[in-house]
Amino acid sequence: MARISVLGISGGVSTPSRTTAVVSALVKAIAQRTPADTGLIEITEAAPSLFVTLSRYALGASGEAIIQRVEKADLLVVGTPVYRASYTGALKHLFDLVDHRALTGKTVLLAATGGSPYHGLVLEHQLRPLFGFFGAVTVPTGVYGAPDDFVDAKIVGAAIIERISRAATEAISLLNSSDANTAVATRVG
């Protein structure tokens, strides 16, 4: 089995970050199930390279390198804290810089954290449409973490741990079926 590249992206803007904990746990769960090269982009660390401009063409080398990592990964794990009923503006800015064709057919696993169980709808009403615009294929199971799922930004809730496991398994299955479909289309076409 070929190694895949899995890139976690945490839109969390605080440290420690519950969002980064969930994204990291998902990346780790995927890597435990298939050979993978993994990485993590935290918006708090990437911001100085990305927020210098509104246009990709004016990015410096470090900002361009971040965007290329996003575009080249086989599987993305994207997480955000819920802020005013949506993903963070910092996360949106990163994806504003990504080429609109670069994520077509790419597998994306969605995650979010928030202050109440009701904020979990951000997965369906905000993140799925964002990646639908890009033509990405989102994993059916998203992972949402509420305050009770954490102690000191560490995941402790049994339900979220089970959901992380299920989402990781689905992500690999979806990626493998997408690869098979691409291979068939290449041979036929």
Secondary structure, DSSP 8 states (H G I E B T S, - for coil): ---EEEEEEE---SSS-HHHHHHHHHHHHHHTTS-EEEEEEEHHHHHHHHTT-SSGGG--HHHHHHHHHHHH-SEEEEEEE-BTTB--HHHHHHHHHS-TTTTTT-EEEEEEE-SSGGGGGHIIIIIHHHHHHTT-EE-S--EEE-GGGEETTEE--HHHHHHHHHHHHHHHHHHHHHHHHHHHHHHH-
